[in-house]
Amino acid sequence: MFDFEKLDVYQEIRSLNTKVLYMLFTRKDFDSYLSDQFKRASLNALLNLAEGTGRMTNADKKRFYITARSSVFECVAILQVLSDMGSIEPSMYEEIYKGYDKISRMLLGMIRSLDTNG
């Protein structure tokens, strides 16, 4: 098992990505640009977390974790646009939004812990 797979936040992002990507791949009525950007941002959060876990210094890890958190923010902004356009059901919006909020807080904790540990 890789180190990143042991992280609760990785499992949270992975689970939420499954929901988001399923929604994006099955719903053909979303704007193609927003859908593509959402896919990229969603995957970038997961991939930057995984890559950062493999880095050797706290500074390197922190940079990747910050990038992962930034991608979460991008996902939330796109989610809000989809909501504003009436393209996503309110219950789905709430579920995904809450997931990103939890993930953002978890990543922030990891980022802050690197400040105190090195």
MDAnalysis code that builds the backbone (N, CA, C; Angstrom):
import MDAnalysis as mda
import numpy as np

u = mda.Universe.empty(354, n_residues=118, atom_resindex=np.repeat(np.arange(118), 3), trajectory=True)
u.add_TopologyAttr("name", ["N", "CA", "C"] * 118)
u.add_TopologyAttr("resid", np.arange(1, 119))
u.add_TopologyAttr("resname", ["MET", "PHE", "ASP", "PHE", "GLU", "LYS", "LEU", "ASP", "VAL", "TYR", "GLN", "GLU", "ILE", "ARG", "SER", "LEU", "ASN", "THR", "LYS", "VAL", "LEU", "TYR", "MET", "LEU", "PHE", "THR", "ARG", "LYS", "ASP", "PHE", "ASP", "SER", "TYR", "LEU", "SER", "ASP", "GLN", "PHE", "LYS", "ARG", "ALA", "SER", "LEU", "ASN", "ALA", "LEU", "LEU", "ASN", "LEU", "ALA", "GLU", "GLY", "THR", "GLY", "ARG", "MET", "THR", "ASN", "ALA", "ASP", "LYS", "LYS", "ARG", "PHE", "TYR", "ILE", "THR", "ALA", "ARG", "SER", "SER", "VAL", "PHE", "GLU", "CYS", "VAL", "ALA", "ILE", "LEU", "GLN", "VAL", "LEU", "SER", "ASP", "MET", "GLY", "SER", "ILE", "GLU", "PRO", "SER", "MET", "TYR", "GLU", "GLU", "ILE", "TYR", "LYS", "GLY", "TYR", "ASP", "LYS", "ILE", "SER", "ARG", "MET", "LEU", "LEU", "GLY", "MET", "ILE", "ARG", "SER", "LEU", "ASP", "THR", "ASN", "GLY"])
u.atoms.positions = np.array([
    [0.847, -1.180, 0.000],
    [0.000, 0.000, 0.000],
    [0.893, 1.243, 0.000],
    [0.549, 2.206, -0.828],
    [1.280, 3.467, -0.879],
    [0.862, 4.361, 0.284],
    [1.762, 5.246, 0.721],
    [1.484, 6.119, 1.864],
    [0.224, 6.948, 1.670],
    [0.015, 7.484, 0.462],
    [-1.144, 8.346, 0.251],
    [-2.462, 7.580, 0.411],
    [-2.440, 6.282, 0.139],
    [-3.660, 5.481, 0.274],
    [-4.093, 5.333, 1.728],
    [-3.171, 5.543, 2.648],
    [-3.459, 5.428, 4.077],
    [-4.122, 6.682, 4.644],
    [-4.100, 7.763, 3.870],
    [-4.646, 9.041, 4.354],
    [-6.165, 9.083, 4.240],
    [-6.809, 9.493, 5.334],
    [-8.269, 9.654, 5.307],
    [-8.692, 10.668, 4.251],
    [-7.924, 11.742, 4.113],
    [-8.287, 12.774, 3.142],
    [-8.204, 12.236, 1.713],
    [-7.251, 11.365, 1.447],
    [-7.166, 10.755, 0.115],
    [-8.423, 9.935, -0.159],
    [-8.839, 9.171, 0.818],
    [-10.040, 8.345, 0.638],
    [-11.289, 9.213, 0.476],
    [-11.333, 10.348, 1.173],
    [-12.458, 11.294, 1.025],
    [-12.501, 11.873, -0.392],
    [-11.353, 12.327, -0.872],
    [-11.298, 12.903, -2.222],
    [-11.641, 11.828, -3.256],
    [-11.106, 10.665, -3.070],
    [-11.360, 9.565, -4.008],
    [-12.857, 9.243, -4.075],
    [-13.486, 9.168, -2.939],
    [-14.920, 8.872, -2.886],
    [-15.746, 9.982, -3.538],
    [-15.402, 11.219, -3.213],
    [-16.139, 12.343, -3.813],
    [-15.893, 12.415, -5.313],
    [-14.668, 12.146, -5.741],
    [-14.364, 12.144, -7.176],
    [-15.210, 11.124, -7.918],
    [-15.435, 9.985, -7.304],
    [-16.270, 8.966, -7.940],
    [-17.655, 9.525, -8.233],
    [-18.233, 10.222, -7.262],
    [-19.561, 10.825, -7.448],
    [-19.532, 11.920, -8.513],
    [-18.543, 12.802, -8.403],
    [-18.455, 13.934, -9.330],
    [-18.210, 13.439, -10.754],
    [-17.259, 12.559, -10.923],
    [-16.938, 12.072, -12.266],
    [-18.093, 11.274, -12.866],
    [-18.769, 10.493, -12.057],
    [-19.937, 9.771, -12.558],
    [-20.987, 10.762, -13.061],
    [-21.236, 11.797, -12.265],
    [-22.202, 12.828, -12.659],
    [-21.769, 13.494, -13.966],
    [-20.501, 13.837, -14.069],
    [-20.024, 14.550, -15.255],
    [-20.015, 13.676, -16.502],
    [-19.704, 12.404, -16.339],
    [-19.663, 11.517, -17.508],
    [-21.048, 11.060, -17.960],
    [-22.021, 11.071, -17.054],
    [-23.358, 10.603, -17.435],
    [-24.297, 11.727, -17.836],
    [-24.037, 12.922, -17.367],
    [-24.894, 14.070, -17.702],
    [-24.320, 14.780, -18.913],
    [-24.986, 14.675, -20.020],
    [-24.498, 15.292, -21.260],
    [-25.036, 16.713, -21.445],
    [-25.881, 17.164, -20.499],
    [-26.461, 18.491, -20.643],
    [-25.615, 19.590, -19.998],
    [-24.514, 19.223, -19.336],
    [-23.620, 20.232, -18.773],
    [-22.831, 20.899, -19.894],
    [-22.516, 22.147, -19.713],
    [-21.632, 22.855, -20.630],
    [-20.316, 22.090, -20.712],
    [-19.836, 21.850, -21.923],
    [-18.637, 21.019, -22.100],
    [-17.396, 21.648, -21.467],
    [-17.274, 22.980, -21.523],
    [-16.119, 23.638, -20.917],
    [-16.142, 23.458, -19.398],
    [-17.303, 23.714, -18.777],
    [-17.405, 23.562, -17.328],
    [-17.185, 22.116, -16.906],
    [-17.735, 21.200, -17.672],
    [-17.572, 19.781, -17.357],
    [-16.102, 19.383, -17.431],
    [-15.422, 19.786, -18.480],
    [-14.006, 19.460, -18.642],
    [-13.172, 20.074, -17.528],
    [-13.441, 21.321, -17.204],
    [-12.679, 22.004, -16.159],
    [-12.924, 21.363, -14.795],
    [-14.171, 20.961, -14.545],
    [-14.521, 20.298, -13.291],
    [-13.786, 18.958, -13.186],
    [-13.750, 18.199, -14.272],
    [-13.020, 16.924, -14.270],
    [-11.552, 17.146, -13.943],
    [-10.948, 18.133, -14.591],
    [-9.528, 18.407, -14.372],
    [-9.251, 18.820, -12.930],
    [-10.056, 19.745, -12.416],
    [-9.837, 20.235, -11.057],
    [-10.052, 19.119, -10.032],
    [-11.078, 18.316, -10.260],
    [-11.380, 17.222, -9.358],
    [-10.232, 16.210, -9.317],
    [-9.745, 15.845, -10.468],
    [-8.621, 14.908, -10.528],
    [-7.340, 15.536, -10.001],
    [-7.137, 16.826, -10.255],
    [-5.924, 17.499, -9.771],
    [-5.848, 17.492, -8.250],
    [-6.977, 17.625, -7.580],
    [-6.969, 17.580, -6.113],
    [-6.427, 16.236, -5.641],
    [-6.916, 15.178, -6.237],
    [-6.492, 13.828, -5.874],
    [-5.024, 13.585, -6.234],
    [-4.659, 13.965, -7.443],
    [-3.304, 13.686, -7.933],
    [-2.243, 14.496, -7.210],
    [-2.534, 15.755, -6.898],
    [-1.546, 16.566, -6.174],
    [-1.372, 16.084, -4.740],
    [-2.440, 15.617, -4.123],
    [-2.303, 15.043, -2.786],
    [-1.406, 13.808, -2.837],
    [-1.659, 12.932, -3.791],
    [-0.850, 11.717, -3.924],
    [0.609, 12.066, -4.205],
    [0.834, 12.978, -5.143],
    [2.202, 13.345, -5.486],
    [2.913, 14.007, -4.311],
    [2.226, 14.873, -3.606],
    [2.832, 15.538, -2.457],
    [3.245, 14.572, -1.369],
    [2.465, 13.525, -1.194],
    [2.787, 12.524, -0.180],
    [4.115, 11.843, -0.483],
    [4.451, 11.744, -1.758],
    [5.709, 11.115, -2.139],
    [6.918, 12.023, -2.076],
    [6.715, 13.290, -1.805],
    [7.841, 14.234, -1.727],
    [8.599, 14.054, -0.423],
    [9.870, 14.407, -0.439],
    [10.741, 14.118, 0.696],
    [10.836, 15.249, 1.721],
    [10.639, 16.481, 1.296],
    [10.769, 17.589, 2.246],
    [9.393, 18.172, 2.565],
    [9.287, 18.771, 3.724],
    [8.036, 19.409, 4.116],
    [7.648, 20.529, 3.167],
    [8.638, 21.267, 2.676],
    [8.344, 22.366, 1.750],
    [7.727, 21.832, 0.454],
    [8.274, 20.748, -0.052],
    [7.715, 20.137, -1.263],
    [6.311, 19.601, -1.002],
    [6.147, 18.882, 0.100],
    [4.833, 18.340, 0.449],
    [3.803, 19.470, 0.542],
    [4.189, 20.518, 1.252],
    [3.278, 21.643, 1.469],
    [2.830, 22.261, 0.151],
    [3.755, 22.433, -0.769],
    [3.405, 23.028, -2.061],
    [2.345, 22.197, -2.787],
    [2.491, 20.893, -2.783],
    [1.517, 20.030, -3.452],
    [0.183, 20.000, -2.712],
    [0.215, 20.022, -1.389],
    [-1.025, 20.032, -0.623],
    [-1.781, 21.346, -0.837],
    [-1.049, 22.440, -0.939],
    [-1.691, 23.727, -1.224],
    [-2.323, 23.699, -2.609],
    [-1.631, 23.115, -3.564],
    [-2.184, 23.000, -4.919],
    [-3.430, 22.118, -4.915],
    [-3.409, 21.033, -4.155],
    [-4.586, 20.167, -4.044],
    [-5.765, 20.946, -3.466],
    [-5.504, 21.730, -2.428],
    [-6.572, 22.523, -1.803],
    [-7.083, 23.592, -2.769],
    [-6.200, 24.187, -3.534],
    [-6.612, 25.172, -4.533],
    [-7.532, 24.535, -5.567],
    [-7.253, 23.308, -5.947],
    [-8.112, 22.595, -6.891],
    [-9.484, 22.322, -6.286],
    [-9.524, 22.061, -4.991],
    [-10.813, 21.901, -4.302],
    [-11.607, 23.199, -4.401],
    [-10.948, 24.327, -4.185],
    [-11.618, 25.627, -4.298],
    [-12.165, 25.832, -5.706],
    [-11.384, 25.446, -6.705],
    [-11.823, 25.556, -8.087],
    [-13.070, 24.704, -8.317],
    [-13.078, 23.504, -7.764],
    [-14.256, 22.633, -7.889],
    [-15.495, 23.281, -7.285],
    [-15.346, 23.899, -6.125],
    [-16.480, 24.551, -5.465],
    [-17.005, 25.701, -6.318],
    [-16.111, 26.476, -6.903],
    [-16.538, 27.593, -7.758],
    [-17.319, 27.072, -8.969],
    [-16.840, 26.000, -9.582],
    [-17.547, 25.422, -10.730],
    [-18.886, 24.854, -10.287],
    [-18.905, 24.192, -9.147],
    [-20.144, 23.647, -8.598],
    [-21.174, 24.758, -8.395],
    [-20.723, 25.907, -7.904],
    [-21.632, 27.032, -7.692],
    [-22.162, 27.587, -9.011],
    [-21.326, 27.631, -10.032],
    [-21.788, 28.071, -11.354],
    [-22.861, 27.120, -11.869],
    [-22.609, 25.826, -11.745],
    [-23.606, 24.843, -12.187],
    [-24.913, 25.008, -11.426],
    [-24.808, 25.295, -10.144],
    [-26.004, 25.531, -9.332],
    [-26.725, 26.804, -9.766],
    [-25.960, 27.856, -9.988],
    [-26.558, 29.127, -10.423],
    [-27.284, 28.984, -11.752],
    [-26.795, 28.082, -12.595],
    [-27.411, 27.850, -13.901],
    [-28.591, 26.874, -13.816],
    [-28.828, 26.326, -12.634],
    [-29.897, 25.355, -12.460],
    [-29.578, 24.002, -13.071],
    [-28.291, 23.709, -13.226],
    [-27.867, 22.476, -13.889],
    [-27.659, 21.309, -12.932],
    [-27.724, 21.563, -11.643],
    [-27.495, 20.503, -10.665],
    [-28.588, 20.559, -9.600],
    [-29.050, 19.393, -9.204],
    [-30.101, 19.311, -8.201],
    [-29.571, 19.833, -6.856],
    [-30.412, 20.533, -6.099],
    [-29.960, 21.077, -4.811],
    [-29.395, 20.024, -3.857],
    [-29.974, 18.837, -3.827],
    [-29.461, 17.800, -2.914],
    [-28.069, 17.330, -3.338],
    [-27.844, 17.215, -4.630],
    [-26.526, 16.818, -5.131],
    [-25.515, 17.932, -4.858],
    [-25.926, 19.174, -5.071],
    [-25.072, 20.320, -4.778],
    [-24.631, 20.276, -3.313],
    [-25.577, 20.102, -2.398],
    [-25.277, 20.091, -0.960],
    [-24.311, 18.972, -0.602],
    [-24.555, 17.783, -1.142],
    [-23.709, 16.633, -0.843],
    [-22.270, 16.869, -1.306],
    [-22.118, 17.351, -2.517],
    [-20.779, 17.591, -3.055],
    [-20.109, 18.757, -2.341],
    [-20.865, 19.830, -2.096],
    [-20.318, 21.000, -1.405],
    [-19.791, 20.609, -0.022],
    [-20.588, 19.849, 0.729],
    [-20.162, 19.421, 2.068],
    [-18.905, 18.555, 1.995],
    [-18.828, 17.714, 0.979],
    [-17.624, 16.889, 0.799],
    [-16.389, 17.736, 0.565],
    [-16.521, 18.736, -0.301],
    [-15.373, 19.608, -0.561],
    [-15.006, 20.435, 0.673],
    [-15.994, 20.849, 1.441],
    [-15.714, 21.596, 2.661],
    [-14.894, 20.746, 3.635],
    [-15.299, 19.501, 3.809],
    [-14.568, 18.594, 4.701],
    [-13.143, 18.364, 4.202],
    [-13.002, 18.124, 2.911],
    [-11.687, 17.881, 2.318],
    [-10.792, 19.103, 2.471],
    [-11.342, 20.284, 2.244],
    [-10.577, 21.523, 2.381],
    [-10.033, 21.679, 3.797],
    [-10.873, 21.388, 4.793],
    [-10.432, 21.502, 6.183],
    [-9.351, 20.473, 6.508],
    [-9.500, 19.266, 5.967],
    [-8.500, 18.227, 6.211],
    [-7.155, 18.607, 5.590],
    [-7.191, 19.110, 4.368],
    [-5.953, 19.542, 3.712],
    [-5.310, 20.704, 4.459],
    [-6.118, 21.641, 4.924],
    [-5.572, 22.770, 5.681],
    [-4.866, 22.279, 6.936],
    [-5.427, 21.289, 7.598],
    [-4.773, 20.711, 8.769],
    [-3.424, 20.105, 8.425],
    [-3.366, 19.426, 7.287],
    [-2.092, 18.841, 6.852],
    [-1.065, 19.929, 6.544],
    [-1.514, 20.980, 5.878],
    [-0.627, 22.093, 5.528],
    [-0.078, 22.750, 6.790],
    [-0.971, 23.015, 7.732],
    [-0.546, 23.656, 8.973],
    [0.386, 22.769, 9.786],
    [0.174, 21.464, 9.731],
    [1.051, 20.566, 10.500],
    [2.472, 20.580, 9.943],
    [2.605, 20.836, 8.662],
    [3.949, 20.913, 8.082],
    [4.667, 22.169, 8.532],
    [3.935, 23.214, 8.845],
    [4.546, 24.459, 9.352],
    [5.155, 24.238, 10.733],
    [4.510, 23.396, 11.545],
    [4.982, 23.198, 12.912],
    [6.009, 22.077, 13.020],
    [6.073, 21.228, 11.980],
    [6.991, 20.090, 12.039],
    [8.275, 20.311, 11.263],
    [8.500, 21.450, 10.752],
    [9.727, 21.591, 9.987],
    [9.841, 22.945, 9.483],
])
